[in-house]
């Protein structure tokens, strides 16, 4: 089962924040994600990603 959905904001293990644009499995069954940051795509394994904390804005 996928840990992240399309459009989720995530942090990579290198501290970069991006948006999940695609999710797929390798032939070996490992989950990968295409993460967009500033127009560039990173292809990362699921274990290298964590959910970005949500920021609550005051009204």
N, C-alpha and C positions, 0 to 999 in steps of 0.2 A: 504494500500500500504506500502511496506517495505521502511524504511528510509535508510538502508544500504544494500549493495550487498556483495556477497561472495568475499573475498580478500581485502575488505576495511580495512584500519587501523583506529582503534577507541580508544578513551580514556573512561575508566569507571569512575563512580562518585567517586571511591576510588583512582583515579590518575594512574591506571594501563593502559598501552598501549598494545594492542593486535591486532590480525587479525581475522576478521569474517570468520568462517569456515562453519557455518550452520545457517539457519534461519527457524523458525517454529512458529506455532500458538498453544496456549493452547486451551483446550476445551471451555474456556470462550471467546476466540477470541483475547487474549492478545498476542502481538508479542514478541518473545524471540529470542536471538542469542547465538550461541556457539562461544566464543571468545578464541583463543589460545594465550597463553603467555608463552614463554620458555618451550613449550611442554606440559603445563598444560591447561586444558579446564575450562573456567568459563561459566556458563549459566546465562545470564543477560536479564532483561526486557529492551525493547527499550528505555524507558524514562531514564534509568541509563547510556546510552551511548551518546557520542558526537563524531563528526568527529575529527580525529587528524589533526593538521595543517600540511600542506605540506611544506617540506623544499626544497627550491630552492638552488641548488649547483652552484657555479660559475664555469665557464668553463676555 
